[in-house]
Amino acid sequence: MLTRRMIVGLVLLMLIGIALPMFEGTALAAEGKRVAVVTPYMANATTAYVIKQFKQFAEAEGWTVAVADTAGDFGLLVSRIEDAVTQKVDAIVLGMGDPVQMTKGLKAATAAKIPVFGLDAGVTAGVLLNVTSDNADLGHKSAEELAKAIQGKGGVILFTHDPHPGVRARAVGAAETLAKYPDITILKKVHIEVPGPVENARKVMEDLLTAYPAEGAIAGIWAGWDEPAYGATQAIVKAGKGKNIKVVGIDGTDFAKAEIDKKGPFVATIEQDFDGMAKMLVGLMKDYFQGKQPEKEWYMIPGKVYPGDAK
């Protein structure tokens, strides 16, 4: 006959027997995952860097990561998402690019119950969350640096790329900040092509210098990322306008910092924390694989001015 103590002991053993497999399953849930990263912008230095860092951190978790680049082709990007769905990966990561242009692929991922995460991309139906910089703040900070450099007056041209939601948000933030200066006028907003933003920006700047030949007609160039800022700088220096036109960018790339250190027309950039973005996304994905739902859709990391608070 079983005593009360024996019954309690058996019940505890049964509970432990049930709990252990569940615990083991949870601990292993994030291991061995297959992740597909799709991007239209691998030719961009910062995109390549943040994806490389994400791959490194993800592989340290025991995941397998495959990267597909479509060189600016969003139609092909949709096909690559559909390929990842067919391959039955455990998750898809959008490495920059506007998810609104990927609706067909996202619908396929949703139907297959494959989670999609954004890495400096955006959020729309079918995208669980996005880890990025506070892009509006990047725009505000960079525009403030430009306003200081041109002493709060003169004509400014914005170099943008609307297909990238982050750059689009930066341009909005920059315009808001520049509007606070009554003596600053935004002359125009110019789209910069990707791939090839340095070359395209250099050609665009050459054309602008021809279109605005008067001394002081252009006081500043605001660029939504460092590569077009660099291309504009090259054209300005070549034209001998380096003392008259100031340029700012965003990203904090090594080539931008080197150019800024020359004390020429390129006066400031805003460093993004790409390592922080990559680490945060891997952590959020790991939590998701282990059954924890994200608390929000947008996770934003601040940037810092170079030179300035980066010193």
C-alpha positions in Angstrom: 0.0 0.0 0.0 1.4 3.4 -1.0 1.9 5.9 1.7 1.1 9.6 1.3 4.8 10.4 1.1 5.4 7.8 -1.6 2.5 9.2 -3.6 3.9 12.7 -3.4 7.3 11.4 -4.4 5.9 9.6 -7.5 4.0 12.7 -8.5 7.1 14.8 -8.3 9.1 12.3 -10.4 6.3 12.4 -13.0 6.4 16.2 -13.1 10.2 16.2 -13.4 10.0 13.7 -16.2 7.5 15.9 -18.0 9.4 19.2 -17.3 12.9 18.0 -18.3 12.1 17.3 -22.0 10.2 20.6 -22.2 13.2 22.5 -20.8 15.6 20.7 -23.1 13.4 21.4 -26.1 13.3 25.1 -25.2 17.1 25.3 -24.7 17.7 23.8 -28.0 14.9 25.6 -29.9 17.2 28.3 -31.2 20.0 26.0 -32.4 20.5 24.6 -35.9 18.2 27.2 -37.5 18.4 28.1 -41.2 18.2 31.8 -42.0 17.9 33.4 -45.4 19.1 37.0 -45.7 17.8 38.9 -48.8 19.0 42.4 -49.8 19.0 44.7 -52.8 22.0 46.7 -51.5 25.0 44.5 -50.9 27.1 46.8 -53.0 26.6 49.4 -50.3 29.5 49.3 -47.8 27.4 49.6 -44.7 24.8 47.1 -45.9 27.6 44.6 -46.6 29.1 45.3 -43.1 25.9 44.9 -41.1 24.9 41.7 -42.9 28.4 40.3 -42.4 28.2 41.1 -38.6 24.7 39.6 -38.4 26.0 36.4 -40.2 28.9 36.2 -37.7 26.7 36.6 -34.6 24.0 34.2 -36.0 26.6 31.5 -36.9 27.9 31.8 -33.3 24.5 30.6 -32.2 24.8 27.5 -34.4 22.6 28.9 -37.2 23.2 28.5 -41.0 22.9 31.8 -42.8 22.6 32.2 -46.6 22.8 35.7 -48.2 21.2 36.6 -51.5 21.8 40.0 -53.2 19.8 41.4 -56.1 21.8 44.5 -56.9 18.8 46.9 -56.6 16.3 44.6 -58.4 13.2 44.5 -56.2 11.4 42.1 -58.5 14.2 39.6 -58.1 14.2 40.3 -54.4 10.6 39.0 -54.2 11.7 35.9 -56.1 14.5 35.3 -53.6 12.1 35.5 -50.7 9.9 33.0 -52.5 12.9 30.8 -53.0 13.6 30.9 -49.3 10.0 29.9 -48.6 10.3 27.0 -50.9 13.5 25.9 -49.1 11.5 26.0 -45.8 14.0 28.1 -43.9 13.3 28.9 -40.3 13.4 32.7 -40.8 14.0 35.4 -43.4 15.9 38.6 -42.8 15.4 41.7 -45.0 18.8 43.4 -45.2 17.6 46.9 -45.9 15.2 47.8 -48.6 11.5 48.8 -48.4 9.3 45.8 -47.5 6.3 47.5 -49.1 7.9 46.6 -52.4 8.1 42.9 -51.4 4.4 42.2 -50.7 4.1 39.1 -52.9 7.1 37.5 -51.2 6.0 38.4 -47.7 2.5 36.9 -48.4 4.2 33.7 -49.4 6.3 33.7 -46.1 3.2 34.4 -44.0 1.3 31.6 -45.7 4.2 29.2 -44.9 4.4 30.5 -41.3 8.0 31.7 -41.8 8.8 34.7 -39.7 10.4 37.7 -41.5 12.6 40.2 -39.6 13.9 43.6 -40.8 17.5 44.7 -40.5 17.5 48.4 -41.2 14.5 47.8 -43.4 10.9 48.6 -42.3 7.7 47.1 -41.1 4.6 46.1 -43.1 2.2 43.2 -43.2 4.3 40.0 -43.0 7.3 41.6 -41.2 7.5 40.8 -37.5 9.9 43.6 -36.4 12.7 45.9 -37.6 16.0 46.7 -36.0 17.4 50.0 -37.2 18.9 53.3 -36.3 16.6 56.1 -35.2 16.7 57.4 -38.7 14.7 60.6 -38.1 17.3 61.5 -35.4 20.1 60.8 -37.9 18.5 63.2 -40.2 18.1 65.9 -37.5 21.7 65.5 -36.3 23.3 65.6 -39.7 21.2 68.6 -40.8 22.1 70.4 -37.7 25.8 69.8 -38.4 25.3 71.2 -41.9 23.5 74.2 -40.7 26.4 75.0 -38.3 28.9 74.5 -41.1 27.2 77.0 -43.4 26.5 79.4 -40.6 22.7 79.0 -40.8 22.3 80.5 -44.3 22.4 79.5 -48.0 21.0 77.1 -50.5 21.0 73.3 -49.7 20.5 70.3 -51.9 19.4 66.9 -50.4 20.8 63.7 -51.9 18.2 60.9 -51.2 17.1 57.4 -52.1 13.4 57.0 -51.4 13.3 53.2 -52.0 15.2 52.8 -48.7 12.8 53.6 -45.9 15.6 54.6 -43.5 17.1 57.1 -46.0 13.6 58.4 -46.6 13.0 59.0 -42.9 16.4 60.7 -42.6 15.5 63.1 -45.4 12.3 64.0 -43.7 14.2 64.7 -40.4 16.8 66.8 -42.2 14.1 68.9 -43.9 12.4 69.5 -40.6 15.6 70.7 -39.0 16.7 72.9 -41.9 13.2 74.5 -41.9 14.0 75.9 -38.5 16.6 78.2 -40.2 14.8 81.1 -42.0 17.9 81.9 -44.1 18.4 78.3 -45.3 16.6 77.3 -48.5 16.3 73.7 -49.8 17.0 74.2 -53.5 16.0 70.7 -54.5 15.9 67.0 -53.6 17.9 64.7 -55.9 17.5 60.9 -56.1 20.9 59.0 -56.1 21.1 55.6 -57.9 22.1 52.4 -56.2 24.2 50.5 -57.1 26.9 53.0 -57.9 26.0 55.9 -55.6 29.5 57.4 -55.5 29.8 57.7 -59.2 26.2 58.8 -59.6 26.5 61.4 -56.9 29.7 62.7 -58.4 28.0 63.1 -61.8 24.9 64.7 -60.2 27.1 67.2 -58.3 29.0 68.1 -61.5 25.6 68.8 -63.2 24.5 70.9 -60.2 27.6 73.0 -60.3 26.8 73.8 -63.9 23.2 74.5 -63.1 24.1 76.8 -60.2 27.3 78.5 -61.4 27.1 81.7 -59.2 29.5 81.9 -56.3 27.6 80.8 -53.1 24.5 79.6 -55.0 25.0 76.2 -53.3 26.1 76.4 -49.7 25.6 72.8 -48.6 24.9 69.2 -49.6 23.0 66.9 -47.3 23.4 63.3 -48.2 21.3 60.5 -46.7 24.4 58.2 -46.5 28.1 58.5 -46.8 28.7 57.3 -50.3 26.8 60.0 -52.2 28.4 62.5 -49.8 31.8 61.2 -50.8 30.9 61.4 -54.5 29.7 65.0 -54.1 32.9 65.9 -52.3 35.0 64.6 -55.1 33.1 66.8 -57.7 33.3 69.8 -55.4 37.1 69.5 -54.9 37.7 68.9 -58.6 35.7 72.1 -59.4 37.8 74.1 -56.9 34.7 74.8 -54.7 36.0 73.1 -51.6 36.0 76.3 -49.5 32.5 77.3 -50.5 30.3 74.2 -50.2 29.9 72.0 -47.2 28.9 68.3 -47.2 27.5 66.0 -44.5 26.7 62.3 -44.7 25.4 59.5 -42.5 26.9 56.0 -41.6 30.3 56.7 -40.1 32.2 54.8 -42.7 36.0 54.7 -42.6 36.3 56.5 -45.9 34.0 59.3 -44.8 36.0 59.8 -41.6 39.2 59.9 -43.5 37.7 62.5 -45.8 36.4 64.6 -42.9 39.8 64.5 -41.3 41.3 66.3 -44.3 39.3 69.4 -43.2 37.8 69.8 -46.7 34.2 70.2 -47.8 33.1 66.9 -46.1 32.5 68.2 -42.6 30.5 65.6 -40.6 28.9 62.2 -40.6 26.6 60.4 -38.1 27.9 57.0 -37.1 25.4 54.2 -37.0 25.9 51.3 -34.5 25.8 48.5 -37.0 27.3 46.0 -34.6 24.6 46.9 -32.1 21.9 46.4 -34.7 23.2 43.0 -35.7 23.6 41.7 -32.1 20.1 43.0 -31.2 18.4 41.3 -34.1 20.1 38.0 -33.4 19.0 38.3 -29.8 15.4 39.0 -30.7 15.3 36.2 -33.2 16.8 33.8 -30.6 14.0 34.8 -28.2 11.4 34.3 -30.9 12.7 30.8 -31.7 12.4 30.0 -28.0 8.8 31.1 -27.9 9.1 34.8 -26.7 7.1 37.2 -28.9 8.7 40.7 -29.5 7.4 43.5 -27.4 7.2 46.0 -30.3 7.7 46.3 -34.0 10.5 48.9 -34.1 13.8 48.7 -32.2 15.8 51.9 -32.7 19.5 52.5 -31.9 20.9 56.1 -31.7 23.8 57.4 -33.7 26.6 59.8 -32.8 28.3 62.7 -34.6 31.7 62.4 -36.1 33.7 64.6 -35.4 32.1 65.7 -32.2 30.7 63.4 -29.5 32.7 60.6 -31.2 35.9 62.2 -30.0 
